[in-house]
Amino acid sequence: MQVFEYNGNQYVQRYGFSDPGIVGGILVSDFFGDGTYKLIYATATGGSCPSASACLDRIVILNADTGEINYTVTPGGYVLVQPIATNLDSDSRLELVTIEKNAPGSTLNPSGKIRKFDIDPPITVSSTYPQTGTIDLSLTTPTAADVNNDGSYEIIYGKGGGQVIILSKNLALQRTYSLGGTIAAAPAVGDWDNDGYAEIAVKRKTTTLDVELSELIDTDLFPDLRNISTEVEDSVSFSLFFIDAFNKKPSIAPLRNLTGKEGNFFSVYASVFDPNNNPLEIIYGFPFNSSGEFLPNSSQTQV
């Protein structure tokens, strides 16, 4: 890894070192909220480890200014992609989220777990999904966003088998969307229809064209997959799939005070709005008829 600094005319190397087996990219974050940036990356044995190198299974947190190692964390499995840092619980500290396969070595169909680390030292695992067993993984990073407007970030991940899952801040499963194909990139999240709720765009692999493996997977990030196959036999293309936000509750306007007279129909009209523009059915109970009307008599004074 090399770190460069701009001296007013050009970028010059500030420091650099070798750490074999780095997985994916380098994360830059004020990880501890102390005003100093950290560089965070993971290394793994097995597939991402160059031959004749001694790689470690660990997550490394560096002082970005000096290159000094502040912390190392031992994951429960083998980190598959670049970790992400996000504030899932709205406290003063970030959390670290990793995708970890359960076995070393090269595989196009890994399985494993998602883990969340709390970083209030000591850095420890606070949540795991699933708690028992494993899930099919993909070679994509997760995304953190508040997709249901509850004030906390969720984790959105395109797992193996063409499924997008949404996990709560404690990594409890909230939703599963079965899209088919293969999730080919991290889900993108944004409110592109300006309705106040996030939508999710997912790039997935379908089938129409012959392509090389290098067109599907960045083999610079996953060098262990370079020699698995020279060509993908199935024909493939890419498509985007859009997931609208969670279903929102309809809103009902407060009823105003009304006065009716004996012998005249008394009507109540409810004003309702559905944010998802789904059709709504209003069911009136006693003493109203199906149209929201009733005919009061003298015994129903002040009903």
C-alpha positions in Angstrom: 0.0 0.0 0.0 1.2 3.5 -0.9 0.0 6.9 0.4 0.7 10.0 -1.6 0.6 13.7 -0.6 0.2 16.7 -2.8 3.1 19.2 -2.4 1.7 22.0 -4.4 2.9 20.8 -7.7 2.5 17.0 -7.8 1.7 14.0 -5.7 4.7 12.4 -3.9 4.8 9.3 -1.9 4.5 9.9 1.8 4.9 6.4 3.0 4.3 2.8 1.8 4.6 -0.8 2.9 3.8 -4.3 1.9 1.0 -6.3 3.5 0.2 -9.4 1.4 -3.3 -10.6 1.0 -5.1 -7.2 1.0 -8.8 -7.8 0.2 -10.5 -5.3 -2.1 -9.8 -1.6 -1.5 -8.8 0.7 1.3 -11.4 2.5 3.5 -10.8 6.1 4.6 -12.8 7.2 7.7 -12.6 9.2 10.9 -13.3 5.8 12.5 -13.2 6.8 16.2 -14.7 10.3 15.8 -11.5 11.9 17.2 -10.8 14.1 14.2 -8.1 11.9 12.8 -8.5 9.9 9.7 -7.8 6.1 9.6 -7.1 3.7 6.8 -8.9 0.5 7.2 -8.4 -2.7 5.2 -8.5 -6.4 5.5 -6.1 -9.2 4.6 -6.9 -12.9 4.2 -5.2 -16.2 3.7 -6.2 -18.5 0.9 -7.3 -17.1 -2.4 -6.2 -13.5 -2.1 -2.9 -14.4 -0.6 0.0 -14.4 -3.2 2.0 -17.7 -3.4 5.0 -17.9 -1.1 3.6 -15.1 1.1 2.6 -15.4 4.7 -0.8 -13.7 4.9 -2.8 -13.0 8.0 -6.5 -13.1 8.6 -7.1 -9.7 10.1 -8.6 -6.2 9.8 -6.0 -3.4 10.1 -6.7 0.1 11.3 -3.9 2.6 10.5 -3.3 6.3 11.4 -3.7 7.8 7.9 -1.2 10.6 8.7 1.7 8.4 10.0 0.9 4.9 8.7 1.2 3.6 12.3 -1.1 0.6 13.1 -3.6 1.6 15.8 -5.5 -1.6 16.0 -5.8 -5.1 14.4 -9.0 -7.2 14.6 -9.3 -10.9 14.0 -12.4 -11.7 12.1 -14.5 -14.8 12.7 -14.0 -16.0 9.1 -12.2 -15.0 6.0 -13.0 -11.4 4.9 -14.2 -11.5 1.3 -14.6 -7.9 0.2 -13.7 -4.4 1.5 -15.3 -3.7 4.9 -17.6 -0.7 5.3 -17.8 1.7 8.3 -21.1 3.4 9.1 -23.0 4.7 12.1 -25.8 2.1 12.5 -27.1 3.1 15.9 -26.7 6.9 15.8 -24.3 7.0 18.7 -20.9 8.8 18.7 -19.1 5.8 17.2 -19.1 4.1 13.9 -19.5 0.4 13.4 -17.5 -1.9 11.0 -19.4 -4.3 8.8 -17.7 -7.3 7.1 -18.6 -10.0 4.7 -16.8 -13.1 5.7 -16.7 -16.5 4.0 -16.4 -19.6 6.1 -13.5 -21.2 4.3 -10.3 -20.0 2.7 -9.4 -20.5 -1.0 -10.9 -19.6 -4.3 -14.6 -19.9 -5.0 -17.1 -18.2 -7.3 -19.9 -19.3 -4.9 -18.7 -18.5 -1.4 -20.9 -18.9 1.7 -20.5 -17.3 5.1 -21.8 -14.6 7.4 -22.2 -10.8 7.8 -20.7 -9.4 11.0 -20.9 -6.0 12.8 -18.1 -4.8 15.0 -18.5 -2.2 17.7 -15.4 0.0 17.8 -15.6 1.3 21.3 -12.2 -0.3 22.2 -11.9 -3.2 22.5 -13.3 -3.8 19.0 -15.6 -6.8 19.3 -18.3 -8.5 17.3 -21.7 -7.3 18.4 -24.0 -8.9 15.8 -23.9 -11.7 13.2 -26.2 -12.7 10.4 -27.2 -15.4 10.3 -26.7 -16.3 13.9 -26.7 -20.0 13.0 -25.7 -21.5 9.6 -24.4 -19.5 6.6 -25.8 -17.6 3.6 -24.6 -17.5 0.0 -22.3 -14.6 -0.5 -21.4 -12.4 -3.5 -18.2 -10.6 -4.4 -19.9 -7.2 -3.7 -19.7 -4.8 -0.8 -22.8 -4.0 1.3 -24.4 -0.6 1.4 -25.6 1.3 4.5 -28.7 3.6 4.3 -31.9 4.5 6.1 -34.4 3.0 3.7 -37.4 3.0 6.0 -37.0 6.5 7.6 -36.7 5.1 11.2 -33.7 7.2 11.9 -31.2 4.3 11.8 -29.2 2.9 9.0 -30.0 -0.5 7.5 -27.5 -2.8 5.7 -28.5 -3.6 2.1 -26.6 -6.5 0.6 -26.8 -8.4 -2.7 -26.1 -11.9 -1.6 -25.5 -15.0 -3.6 -28.4 -16.5 -5.5 -29.6 -13.2 -6.9 -31.2 -12.0 -3.7 -31.1 -8.5 -2.1 -31.5 -8.6 1.7 -32.1 -5.7 4.1 -30.8 -6.1 7.6 -31.6 -3.9 10.7 -28.9 -2.1 12.7 -28.6 -5.3 14.7 -28.4 -7.4 11.6 -31.9 -8.8 11.9 -33.4 -9.7 8.6 -36.1 -7.3 7.5 -36.8 -7.9 3.8 -35.6 -10.3 1.1 -36.0 -9.5 -2.6 -35.5 -12.4 -5.0 -34.3 -10.9 -8.3 -32.6 -13.9 -9.9 -29.4 -13.9 -11.8 -26.3 -12.8 -10.0 -25.9 -9.5 -8.1 -23.0 -7.8 -9.9 -22.3 -4.6 -7.8 -23.1 -3.0 -4.5 -26.7 -1.8 -4.3 -27.1 2.0 -4.9 -29.6 3.8 -2.7 -31.2 7.2 -3.3 -34.5 9.1 -3.3 -34.7 9.7 -7.0 -38.5 10.3 -7.1 -38.3 12.9 -4.3 -41.0 11.3 -2.2 -38.9 11.4 1.0 -38.2 7.7 0.9 -35.2 5.8 -0.5 -35.2 3.5 -3.5 -32.7 0.8 -4.3 -31.0 0.1 -7.7 -29.4 -3.2 -8.2 -27.1 -4.3 -11.0 -27.6 -7.9 -11.8 -26.3 -10.4 -14.3 -28.7 -12.0 -16.7 -28.2 -14.0 -20.0 -27.7 -12.9 -23.6 -24.1 -12.4 -24.6 -20.8 -14.3 -24.4 -18.3 -12.5 -22.1 -15.0 -13.2 -20.5 -14.7 -13.7 -16.8 -12.8 -10.4 -16.5 -15.9 -8.6 -17.7 -17.9 -10.0 -14.8 -15.3 -9.7 -12.0 -12.5 -7.3 -11.3 -9.7 -9.8 -11.2 -7.3 -7.1 -10.0 -9.4 -7.1 -6.8 -9.8 -10.9 -6.8 -6.6 -12.2 -8.3 -7.3 -15.7 -7.0 -10.2 -16.0 -9.5 -8.1 -15.3 -12.6 -7.4 -18.9 -13.5 -10.7 -20.4 -12.5 -12.1 -20.2 -16.1 -11.0 -18.5 -19.3 -14.6 -17.9 -20.4 -18.0 -18.0 -19.0 -19.9 -20.7 -20.9 -23.4 -19.3 -20.2 -24.2 -16.1 -22.2 -24.6 -13.1 -19.9 -25.6 -9.4 -19.9 -26.3 -6.9 -17.2 -29.5 -5.2 -16.3 -30.7 -2.8 -13.6 -33.5 -3.8 -11.2 -35.2 -1.1 -9.1 -36.7 -1.7 -5.7 -39.1 0.9 -4.4 -39.1 1.9 -0.7 -40.9 0.0 2.0 -44.6 0.1 2.0 -45.7 3.2 4.0 -48.8 3.4 6.2 -51.8 5.4 4.8 -52.5 8.7 6.5 -56.0 9.5 7.7 -57.0 13.2 8.3 -58.5 13.9 11.7 -62.3 13.9 11.6 -63.9 17.3 12.4 -66.8 17.8 14.7 -70.2 17.5 13.0 -73.8 18.1 14.0 -76.7 16.1 12.6 -80.5 16.3 12.9 -83.1 13.7 13.6 -84.7 12.4 10.4 -81.8 13.6 8.2 -79.0 11.5 6.9 -75.8 12.1 8.8 -72.6 11.6 6.7 -68.9 11.2 7.6 -66.3 11.4 4.8 -62.8 10.2 5.7 -59.9 11.9 3.9 -57.1 9.3 3.4 -53.8 9.3 1.5 -51.6 6.4 0.6 -47.9 7.4 0.0 -47.4 4.3 -2.2 -50.4 5.2 -4.3 -52.0 1.9 -3.6 -55.8 1.6 -3.7 -57.5 2.0 -0.3 -60.8 0.6 1.0 -62.7 2.4 3.8 -65.0 0.2 5.8 -67.5 1.9 8.1 -68.8 0.3 11.2 -72.1 0.7 13.1 -74.1 2.9 13.0 -73.0 3.9 9.5 -73.9 2.2 6.3 -71.4 1.3 3.6 -71.4 4.8 2.3 -70.6 6.4 5.7 -74.1 7.6 6.4 -76.7 6.9 9.1 -80.2 8.2 9.9 -80.4 9.4 13.5 -83.5 9.2 15.6 -84.5 10.8 18.9 -82.9 8.0 21.0 -79.5 8.7 19.4 -79.0 12.1 20.8 -75.3 12.9 21.3 -74.2 9.7 19.6 
